[in-house]
């Protein structure tokens, strides 16, 4: 990258879709490998272990795909706990109107 500008939203979206497809692409070979392992060794435990590895892949793929690029140091934070403390309701004398 020549400039310090952030990648465009379209480029970020393409990168996230690519990561999602890559992770989900590992799931089908895992299922085929599980079937092949069962056919080769006739051991259900090996096949179930391979399938067990492929179960969390959709959740991992969604988490990775929805992740945004890291925040730069100069980018403002949306929440600052120190400022939130100063905005709390102050205890003290307040004027009230009795109706």
Buried (B, 14 or more C-beta within 10 A) or exposed (E): EEEEEEEEEEEEEEEBEEBBEEBBEEBEEBEEBBEEBBEEEEEEEBBEEBBEBBEEBEEEBEEEBEEEEEEEEEEEEEEEEEEEEEEEEEEEEEEEEEE
